[in-house]
Amino acid sequence: MDMLWSGWGDPARATPLPDTVIGLLRDLLGVEPCAAGPVALEEVAVPEIRLASAAHRALAEALGGEDHVRTDPETRIRHTRGKSTPDLLRIRHGDVTDIPAAVLFPAGHDEVLAVLRVCAEQRLPVVPFGGGTSVVGGLAPGQRGTFVALDLRRMDALLALDPVSRTATLQPGLRAPQAEALLAEHGFTLGHFPQSYEWATIGGFAATRSSGQASAGYGRFDEMVLSLTLATPEGTLDTGRAPRSAAGPDLRQLVLGSEGAFGVITSVTVRIRPLPQARVHEGWRFDSFEEGTAALRRLAQDGPRPTVLRLSDETETLIGLAQPDAIGSGTPQPAGCTAVAGYEGTEEDTAYRREKAAAVLRACGGTPLGEEPGRRWAHSRYSAPYLRDSLLDAGALAETLETATFWSRIPGLYTAVRDALTATLTEAGTPPLVMCHISHVYENGASLYFTVVAAQGDGDPVAHWTRAKHAANEAILAAGGTISHHHGVGTDHRDWYVREAGPLGADALRAVKRRLDPAGVLNPGVLLPAD
C-alpha cells in the first residue's frame, strides 16, 4: 500500500476530531475552519517535465526496461516531498512545484550504481526515496529544476541472518513491519520502533540516524548498524567488517546520517536480539517536569534502565497527547506529569528491572498509575501523525520539532525553545499550545520533543510556521542543543547544521561529497548547501 498522498499513512485510519476538541481549538486558540479541504488527486495540475531522451533511454537500460521508469502523474505526485506540516500544507493545495520528472525503481545494488552513473553523466539530480516519511525537507532538492526520485521498494529482502553472531543483513527498501516479520520467523527482533515505524524503511533509518521509542533498551538505529554498503557515482563503499575496530576512523559513521547526499545505502547489517518473552508498559505520575526529569536521569545513569522511558510535561499530560486515541474522549488526565516506563525481555529480567526501577521512581517522588496508561500509550504510539492530519483539516497548524542536550542543560533548553515558539506565534496573532516530552534518554543527556498547535493565521500558513521554526532553531543553538536528535537535517535544518558543525567541519563534509559525488547530483541542497 502507498501512503496517503496528501497526508499520513493509511487513509482508512483517518478520523475527524470530536466536536468538543474543535470547540476548544476555536475558543482557546482562535482556530477557524478551513474554507476548503484538500484538492482531489485528479485535480492536481502536474507540470509537464520531460527527461532528455538520452537520459530516459540510459535510465531504462540501467533498470532493465521502461517499466521501471515511471513518469505518470500519480506516481510523481506520490513522490513529491515528504510529510512535514509545510509539505502537507503545500500539497493539500495542489502545489507540486517540487515534483520529480520520473520515479526510478531499481532491483539491486548494481542497478543503483548504473543509475547513479547515468545521473552523473547527464547532470541529473537524484533523490533517494524510502518510505517518504521525512519531516525536515529531505526529499526535495534544494535547487529547483528537473530531477528524479529513486524509489528503493523493490530492494526489500532479508539477505542473510547469522543466529550465532545475532546479525541480519537487510536491503534498504524493507519497511520496518516487513523487517520485523521476516526476523520474527527466525525468533529475532530489531527492536526499532519509531513513530514512523509503520511506513519508514531500513535505508531511511540508517540515512537519518533514526531513534526508536524503545531506544532506552535497544539503542538508536545507528548503534545497531554493524556494516553497510553505499552506492555512489564513483563506485561502491563497503564499511564495517567486525563489531568494533581500531583500523582508523569508522567509515560507517560517515554514511550514517548522510541523508542521500553521499550515496545510496543498498544494504545494512544490523545486530538483532531474541524476541522478548514478556512486554509490559506502565504509567507514573510526577508533580512537575523537573521532578520527573530527575527521576529519568537517575534510571538512565544508575539503572536499571527500562526498555521504554518517556516523560510528558504538564501541558502534554493535561491534553493527553501521550495517548492520542483518547483525546476528546472525556477521560480525565492526572495533574502533574505522566511518565511511561516499558520493559521487554525474558520473564525474569523484565520482572527484575520493573521492580528495581519502580523503587527508584518512588524514591524520586513518582506515584504508580498502573498498566492502563502504558497500554493506552502502546496502543496509540503510531497515531500522532493521523491526529496532525485531523488538526490540519480543522484549520489548525500542528507540527513537531526535537533536539537533545546534556542533562545539566535540559531545563534551559526546554525553556528557551518553548518561549521562542510562544513569543513568535503570539506576536503573529496566533498564541500557541506548546507541549513537550522527553522521548529518549542516555547516561549523559536526553532529547526533548515539542508539539505545537496554533491557528494557521491569515495569509500563508507555511511562512507563518517557518518564522516560528526558525526562532526555535536559533533558540536550540543558543541554549547548547543539537539541531536534530532523530528527525535529521534535510533542508529545514541545513543552515543551522552547518553552524553546528562549524566552518572546518562543514568544509570536511563538502570534500567528502566532492570525492563521492563530483557532479553534485545526489540530493543536492540536503545536509549541505548545493554548490
C-alpha positions as CSV (number, residue, x, y, z in Angstrom):
1,M,0.0,0.0,0.0
2,D,1.2,3.5,-0.7
3,M,0.8,6.2,1.9
4,L,-1.9,8.8,1.6
5,W,-0.6,11.3,-1.0
6,S,-1.8,14.4,0.9
7,G,-1.4,13.2,4.4
8,W,-0.1,10.4,6.6
9,G,-0.4,6.7,6.4
10,D,-3.5,4.6,5.7
11,P,-6.5,6.7,4.6
12,A,-8.8,4.2,6.3
13,R,-7.3,5.2,9.7
14,A,-8.0,8.9,9.4
15,T,-10.6,10.1,11.9
16,P,-12.1,13.6,12.3
17,L,-11.7,15.4,15.6
18,P,-14.6,15.3,18.1
19,D,-16.8,18.4,18.2
20,T,-15.5,19.1,21.8
21,V,-11.9,19.3,20.6
22,I,-12.9,21.5,17.6
23,G,-14.7,23.8,20.0
24,L,-11.7,24.0,22.3
25,L,-9.4,24.9,19.3
26,R,-11.8,27.7,18.4
27,D,-12.3,29.1,21.9
28,L,-8.7,28.7,23.2
29,L,-6.6,29.2,20.1
30,G,-8.9,31.1,17.7
31,V,-8.7,28.3,15.1
32,E,-11.2,28.8,12.3
33,P,-12.4,26.1,9.9
34,C,-10.6,25.8,6.6
35,A,-12.5,27.4,3.7
36,A,-11.9,24.2,1.6
37,G,-10.5,20.8,2.1
38,P,-7.5,19.3,0.2
39,V,-7.7,19.2,-3.5
40,A,-8.5,15.8,-5.0
41,L,-5.7,13.8,-6.6
42,E,-7.1,14.1,-10.0
43,E,-7.4,17.9,-9.7
44,V,-3.7,18.4,-9.1
45,A,-2.1,20.3,-12.1
46,V,1.0,18.3,-12.8
47,P,3.7,20.2,-14.7
48,E,5.0,18.6,-17.9
49,I,8.6,17.9,-17.1
50,R,10.3,15.5,-19.5
51,L,13.6,13.9,-19.2
52,A,16.0,14.4,-22.0
53,S,15.6,11.5,-24.4
54,A,19.2,10.3,-24.0
55,A,18.8,10.3,-20.2
56,H,15.5,8.4,-20.4
57,R,16.9,5.7,-22.6
58,A,20.0,5.3,-20.4
59,L,18.0,5.0,-17.2
60,A,15.6,2.5,-18.8
61,E,18.6,0.4,-19.9
62,A,20.2,0.7,-16.4
63,L,16.9,-0.6,-14.8
64,G,16.2,-3.4,-17.3
65,G,13.3,-1.8,-19.1
66,E,10.8,1.1,-19.4
67,D,8.5,-0.5,-16.7
68,H,10.9,0.7,-14.0
69,V,11.0,4.4,-15.2
70,R,7.6,5.8,-14.2
71,T,6.5,9.2,-15.5
72,D,2.7,9.0,-14.9
73,P,1.3,11.9,-12.9
74,E,0.1,9.9,-9.9
75,T,3.4,8.2,-9.2
76,R,5.2,11.5,-9.5
77,I,2.8,13.2,-7.1
78,R,3.2,10.4,-4.6
79,H,7.0,11.1,-4.6
80,T,6.7,14.8,-4.1
81,R,8.3,16.0,-0.9
82,G,7.8,14.3,2.5
83,K,5.4,14.6,5.4
84,S,6.3,17.7,7.3
85,T,3.5,20.2,8.0
86,P,4.8,22.6,5.4
87,D,5.0,19.7,2.9
88,L,1.4,18.7,3.6
89,L,0.0,22.3,3.6
90,R,1.5,22.8,0.2
91,I,0.4,19.6,-1.4
92,R,-3.1,19.8,0.0
93,H,-3.4,23.0,-2.0
94,G,-2.2,21.3,-5.1
95,D,1.4,22.7,-5.0
96,V,3.7,20.2,-6.7
97,T,6.4,22.5,-7.8
98,D,9.0,20.1,-6.4
99,I,7.7,17.1,-8.4
100,P,10.2,14.7,-9.9
101,A,10.3,14.3,-13.6
102,A,10.4,10.5,-13.2
103,V,10.4,7.8,-10.5
104,L,13.0,5.0,-10.8
105,F,12.7,1.5,-9.3
106,P,16.0,-0.3,-9.1
107,A,16.1,-4.0,-8.1
108,G,19.6,-4.2,-6.6
109,H,22.9,-2.6,-5.9
110,D,24.3,-2.9,-9.4
111,E,21.2,-1.2,-10.8
112,V,21.6,1.6,-8.3
113,L,25.2,2.0,-9.4
114,A,24.2,2.2,-13.0
115,V,21.5,4.7,-12.3
116,L,23.9,7.0,-10.4
117,R,26.4,6.8,-13.2
118,V,23.8,7.9,-15.7
119,C,22.6,10.7,-13.5
120,A,26.2,11.9,-13.0
121,E,26.9,11.8,-16.7
122,Q,23.6,13.7,-17.5
123,R,24.0,16.1,-14.6
124,L,20.6,14.9,-13.4
125,P,19.9,15.3,-9.7
126,V,18.6,12.1,-8.0
127,V,16.7,11.9,-4.6
128,P,16.7,8.5,-2.8
129,F,13.2,7.7,-1.6
130,G,12.3,5.1,1.0
131,G,9.1,5.4,3.0
132,G,8.6,9.1,2.2
133,T,8.3,10.0,5.9
134,S,10.9,12.8,6.1
135,V,9.6,15.8,8.1
136,V,12.6,18.0,7.5
137,G,12.6,18.7,3.8
138,G,14.8,15.7,3.0
139,L,13.0,14.6,-0.2
140,A,13.1,17.8,-2.3
141,P,16.4,19.0,-3.7
142,G,17.4,22.5,-2.5
143,Q,17.9,23.6,-6.1
144,R,14.8,23.7,-8.3
145,G,14.8,22.0,-11.7
146,T,14.5,18.6,-13.3
147,F,15.3,15.7,-11.0
148,V,14.4,12.0,-10.5
149,A,13.3,10.1,-7.4
150,L,15.0,6.7,-6.7
151,D,12.4,4.5,-5.0
152,L,14.0,1.5,-3.3
153,R,10.9,-0.5,-2.6
154,R,12.0,-3.4,-4.9
155,M,15.0,-3.9,-2.7
156,D,13.1,-5.4,0.2
157,A,14.8,-8.7,1.1
158,L,16.4,-10.2,4.2
159,L,19.7,-11.1,2.6
160,A,21.3,-13.0,5.4
161,L,20.8,-14.0,9.0
162,D,23.5,-15.2,11.4
163,P,21.9,-16.6,14.5
164,V,25.3,-17.3,16.1
165,S,26.5,-13.7,15.8
166,R,23.0,-12.4,16.0
167,T,23.2,-10.3,12.9
168,A,21.0,-9.7,9.9
169,T,21.7,-8.1,6.5
170,L,18.7,-6.2,5.2
171,Q,18.0,-4.3,2.0
172,P,17.1,-0.6,2.3
173,G,13.6,-0.8,0.8
174,L,12.3,-3.0,3.6
175,R,9.6,-1.2,5.6
176,A,10.0,-1.7,9.3
177,P,7.0,-4.0,9.8
178,Q,8.2,-6.3,7.0
179,A,11.7,-6.4,8.5
180,E,10.2,-7.3,11.9
181,A,8.1,-10.1,10.4
182,L,11.0,-11.6,8.5
183,L,13.2,-11.6,11.6
184,A,10.4,-13.0,13.8
185,E,10.2,-16.1,11.6
186,H,13.7,-16.8,12.9
187,G,12.9,-15.8,16.5
188,F,14.5,-12.4,16.4
189,T,13.7,-8.7,16.5
190,L,15.4,-5.5,15.6
191,G,13.7,-3.6,18.4
192,H,13.4,-0.3,16.4
193,F,10.0,1.3,16.7
194,P,10.0,5.0,15.9
195,Q,6.7,6.8,15.4
196,S,7.1,6.4,11.7
197,Y,7.5,2.6,12.2
198,E,4.6,1.5,10.0
199,W,5.9,3.3,6.9
200,A,9.6,4.0,7.2
201,T,12.3,1.9,5.7
202,I,15.6,0.3,6.8
203,G,17.6,2.5,4.5
204,G,15.9,5.6,5.8
205,F,16.6,4.6,9.4
206,A,20.3,4.4,8.6
207,A,20.4,7.6,6.4
208,T,18.8,9.7,9.1
209,R,20.2,8.2,12.3
210,S,16.7,7.2,13.4
211,S,15.9,6.6,17.1
212,G,13.0,4.3,18.1
213,Q,10.7,4.6,21.1
214,A,12.4,1.7,22.8
215,S,15.8,3.2,22.4
216,A,16.5,3.1,26.2
217,G,16.6,-0.7,25.9
218,Y,17.5,-1.5,22.2
219,G,19.6,1.6,21.4
220,R,19.4,4.0,18.4
221,F,19.5,2.6,14.9
222,D,23.0,3.9,14.3
223,E,24.1,1.9,17.3
224,M,22.6,-1.3,15.8
225,V,24.4,-0.9,12.4
226,L,27.5,-3.2,12.1
227,S,28.2,-2.7,8.4
228,L,26.6,-1.2,5.3
229,T,27.1,-0.8,1.6
230,L,26.9,2.6,-0.2
231,A,26.5,3.0,-3.9
232,T,27.9,6.3,-5.3
233,P,28.5,7.7,-8.8
234,E,32.2,6.9,-8.2
235,G,31.7,3.3,-7.1
236,T,30.9,1.2,-4.1
237,L,31.9,1.9,-0.5
238,D,31.8,-1.1,1.9
239,T,32.1,-0.3,5.6
240,G,32.4,-2.5,8.7
241,R,33.9,-5.9,8.9
242,A,33.9,-6.5,12.7
243,P,31.7,-5.5,15.6
244,R,34.4,-3.0,16.7
245,S,37.7,-2.0,15.1
246,A,40.7,0.2,15.7
247,A,41.5,0.3,12.0
248,G,41.3,4.0,11.5
249,P,38.2,6.2,11.7
250,D,34.9,4.3,11.4
251,L,33.6,5.0,7.9
252,R,30.1,3.7,9.0
253,Q,29.7,6.9,10.9
254,L,30.4,8.9,7.7
255,V,27.5,7.1,5.9
256,L,25.0,7.0,8.9
257,G,23.1,10.3,8.8
258,S,24.3,11.3,5.4
259,E,20.7,11.5,4.0
260,G,21.5,10.5,0.5
261,A,24.0,13.3,-0.1
262,F,27.0,11.0,-0.3
263,G,25.4,7.9,-1.9
264,V,22.6,5.4,-1.7
265,I,22.6,2.8,1.0
266,T,22.0,-0.6,-0.6
267,S,22.4,-3.0,2.3
268,V,22.7,-2.8,6.1
269,T,23.9,-5.4,8.5
270,V,22.4,-4.9,12.0
271,R,22.6,-6.6,15.3
272,I,19.4,-8.4,16.3
273,R,18.0,-9.8,19.6
274,P,15.8,-12.6,20.5
275,L,12.1,-11.9,20.5
276,P,11.0,-10.8,24.0
277,Q,9.1,-13.3,26.2
278,A,7.5,-10.5,28.1
279,R,6.4,-7.0,27.3
280,V,4.7,-4.6,29.7
281,H,4.2,-0.8,29.9
282,E,3.1,1.2,32.9
283,G,2.4,4.8,33.9
284,W,3.9,7.0,36.6
285,R,2.9,10.5,37.9
286,F,5.3,13.2,39.0
287,D,4.3,16.6,40.5
288,S,6.5,18.5,38.0
289,F,8.5,18.2,34.8
290,E,11.6,19.0,36.8
291,E,10.9,16.2,39.3
292,G,10.2,13.7,36.6
293,T,13.3,14.6,34.7
294,A,15.4,14.0,37.7
295,A,13.8,10.5,38.1
296,L,14.6,9.6,34.4
297,R,18.1,10.8,34.8
298,R,18.6,8.5,37.9
299,L,17.4,5.5,35.9
300,A,19.4,6.4,32.8
301,Q,22.6,6.9,34.8
302,D,22.4,4.3,37.6
303,G,19.8,1.8,36.3
304,P,18.1,-0.4,36.0
305,R,17.1,1.1,32.7
306,P,13.7,0.3,31.2
307,T,13.3,-0.5,27.6
308,V,11.0,2.5,27.1
309,L,11.3,5.6,29.2
310,R,9.3,8.8,28.4
311,L,8.1,11.8,30.3
312,S,5.4,14.3,29.3
313,D,5.4,17.8,30.6
314,E,2.4,19.3,32.4
315,T,0.7,20.7,29.2
316,E,1.2,17.5,27.2
317,T,-0.2,15.5,30.2
318,L,-3.2,17.8,30.6
319,I,-4.1,17.5,26.9
320,G,-3.5,13.7,26.9
321,L,-1.1,13.7,23.9
322,A,0.7,10.7,25.3
323,Q,-2.4,8.7,24.3
324,P,-3.7,10.4,21.1
325,D,-6.5,8.0,20.6
326,A,-8.1,9.1,23.9
327,I,-8.1,12.9,23.1
328,G,-11.6,14.2,23.3
329,S,-12.9,11.0,25.0
330,G,-13.6,12.8,28.2
331,T,-11.2,10.6,30.1
332,P,-9.7,12.8,32.9
333,Q,-5.9,13.2,32.9
334,P,-3.9,13.2,36.1
335,A,-2.4,16.5,37.3
336,G,1.3,16.9,37.1
337,C,3.4,15.0,34.6
338,T,2.9,11.5,33.2
339,A,5.9,9.1,32.6
340,V,5.7,5.8,30.7
341,A,8.1,3.0,31.5
342,G,8.2,-0.1,29.5
343,Y,10.1,-3.4,29.9
344,E,10.9,-6.1,27.3
345,G,12.9,-9.3,27.6
346,T,12.8,-12.6,29.4
347,E,10.2,-13.0,32.1
348,E,12.9,-13.0,34.8
349,D,14.8,-10.0,33.5
350,T,11.6,-8.0,32.9
351,A,10.2,-8.6,36.3
352,Y,13.6,-7.8,38.0
353,R,14.1,-4.5,36.1
354,R,10.5,-3.4,36.6
355,E,10.7,-4.0,40.4
356,K,14.0,-2.3,40.8
357,A,13.1,0.7,38.6
358,A,9.8,1.1,40.5
359,A,11.8,1.5,43.7
360,V,13.9,4.3,42.1
361,L,10.8,6.1,40.6
362,R,9.1,6.0,44.0
363,A,12.2,7.3,45.7
364,C,12.2,10.2,43.2
365,G,8.6,11.2,44.0
366,G,6.8,9.1,41.4
367,T,3.3,7.7,42.0
368,P,2.4,4.5,40.1
369,L,-0.6,4.7,37.8
370,G,-0.7,1.0,36.9
371,E,-0.5,-0.6,33.4
372,E,-3.5,1.2,31.8
373,P,-1.7,4.4,30.9
374,G,1.1,2.3,29.4
375,R,-1.3,0.2,27.5
376,R,-3.0,3.3,26.1
377,W,0.3,4.7,25.0
378,A,1.4,1.5,23.4
379,H,-1.9,1.1,21.6
380,S,-1.7,4.6,20.1
381,R,2.1,5.1,19.7
382,Y,1.9,5.5,16.0
383,S,-1.3,7.6,15.9
384,A,0.0,11.1,16.4
385,P,0.6,11.8,12.7
386,Y,-3.0,10.9,12.0
387,L,-4.0,13.4,14.7
388,R,-2.0,16.1,12.9
389,D,-3.9,15.5,9.7
390,S,-7.2,15.9,11.6
391,L,-5.9,19.2,13.1
392,L,-4.9,20.5,9.7
393,D,-8.4,19.5,8.4
394,A,-9.9,21.6,11.3
395,G,-7.9,24.7,10.4
396,A,-5.2,24.3,13.0
397,L,-1.4,24.5,12.5
398,A,0.2,21.4,14.1
399,E,3.9,20.5,13.9
400,T,6.7,18.9,15.9
401,L,10.4,19.5,16.4
402,E,13.1,17.9,18.5
403,T,16.5,18.4,20.0
404,A,18.9,16.9,22.6
405,T,21.4,18.1,25.1
406,F,23.2,17.1,28.3
407,W,21.2,16.7,31.5
408,S,22.5,19.9,33.0
409,R,21.3,21.9,30.1
410,I,17.8,20.3,29.8
411,P,16.0,23.0,31.9
412,G,17.5,25.9,29.9
413,L,16.9,24.3,26.5
414,Y,13.3,23.4,27.4
415,T,12.5,26.9,28.5
416,A,14.3,28.6,25.6
417,V,12.5,26.6,22.8
418,R,9.1,26.8,24.5
419,D,9.5,30.6,25.0
420,A,10.7,31.2,21.4
421,L,7.8,29.3,19.9
422,T,5.3,31.0,22.2
423,A,6.6,34.5,21.6
424,T,6.9,34.2,17.9
425,L,3.5,32.8,17.3
426,T,1.8,35.1,19.8
427,E,3.3,38.2,18.2
428,A,1.9,36.9,14.9
429,G,-1.6,36.9,16.5
430,T,-1.8,33.1,16.9
431,P,-0.9,32.2,20.6
432,P,0.0,28.5,20.6
433,L,-0.3,25.5,22.7
434,V,3.3,24.2,23.2
435,M,3.8,20.7,24.6
436,C,6.9,18.7,25.2
437,H,8.2,15.3,26.3
438,I,11.5,13.6,27.0
439,S,11.5,10.9,24.3
440,H,15.0,9.3,24.6
441,V,17.4,9.1,27.5
442,Y,21.1,8.4,27.8
443,E,23.6,8.3,30.6
444,N,24.7,11.9,29.8
445,G,21.6,13.6,28.4
446,A,18.2,13.3,26.8
447,S,16.1,14.5,23.9
448,L,13.2,17.0,24.0
449,Y,10.3,16.5,21.6
450,F,8.0,19.5,21.2
451,T,4.5,19.6,19.7
452,V,3.0,22.9,18.7
453,V,-0.7,23.7,17.9
454,A,-1.9,27.1,16.9
455,A,-4.2,28.8,14.4
456,Q,-2.9,28.9,10.8
457,G,-3.1,32.7,10.8
458,D,-4.0,34.9,7.9
459,G,-2.4,34.5,4.5
460,D,0.4,32.0,4.2
461,P,0.4,29.3,6.9
462,V,3.7,27.8,5.6
463,A,5.5,31.2,6.1
464,H,3.7,31.6,9.4
465,W,5.2,28.3,10.7
466,T,8.6,28.9,9.1
467,R,9.1,32.1,11.2
468,A,8.4,30.2,14.4
469,K,10.5,27.2,13.4
470,H,13.5,29.5,12.6
471,A,13.1,31.1,16.0
472,A,13.1,27.7,17.7
473,N,16.2,26.7,15.7
474,E,18.0,29.8,16.9
475,A,17.0,29.1,20.5
476,I,18.2,25.5,20.2
477,L,21.7,26.5,19.1
478,A,21.9,29.4,21.7
479,A,20.9,27.0,24.5
480,G,23.5,24.4,23.6
481,G,21.2,21.8,21.9
482,T,21.8,19.9,18.7
483,I,19.6,21.0,15.8
484,S,18.2,17.5,15.5
485,H,18.2,14.4,17.6
486,H,16.4,12.0,15.2
487,H,14.4,13.8,12.6
488,G,17.6,14.6,10.6
489,V,18.8,17.7,8.7
490,G,17.2,17.8,5.3
491,T,16.8,21.3,4.0
492,D,14.9,22.6,7.0
493,H,17.8,22.3,9.4
494,R,20.7,22.6,6.9
495,D,21.8,26.1,7.7
496,W,21.8,25.5,11.4
497,Y,23.6,22.2,11.0
498,V,26.4,23.9,9.1
499,R,26.7,26.4,12.0
500,E,26.7,23.5,14.5
501,A,29.4,21.6,12.6
502,G,31.5,24.7,12.3
503,P,33.3,26.1,9.2
504,L,36.1,23.4,9.2
505,G,33.7,20.6,9.8
506,A,31.4,21.7,7.0
507,D,34.3,22.0,4.6
508,A,35.4,18.5,5.5
509,L,32.0,17.2,4.6
510,R,32.0,19.1,1.4
511,A,35.3,17.5,0.5
512,V,33.8,14.0,1.1
513,K,30.8,14.9,-1.1
514,R,33.1,16.2,-3.9
515,R,35.0,12.9,-3.8
516,L,31.9,10.6,-3.8
517,D,29.7,12.8,-5.9
518,P,31.8,15.1,-8.0
519,A,28.9,16.1,-10.3
520,G,26.8,17.1,-7.3
521,V,23.7,15.1,-8.3
522,L,23.0,13.3,-5.0
523,N,20.1,15.0,-3.1
524,P,21.6,18.5,-3.8
525,G,20.9,21.0,-1.1
526,V,20.1,18.4,1.5
527,L,22.5,18.2,4.5
528,L,24.9,20.8,2.9
529,P,24.1,23.8,0.7
530,A,24.3,23.0,-3.0
531,D,27.3,24.4,-4.8
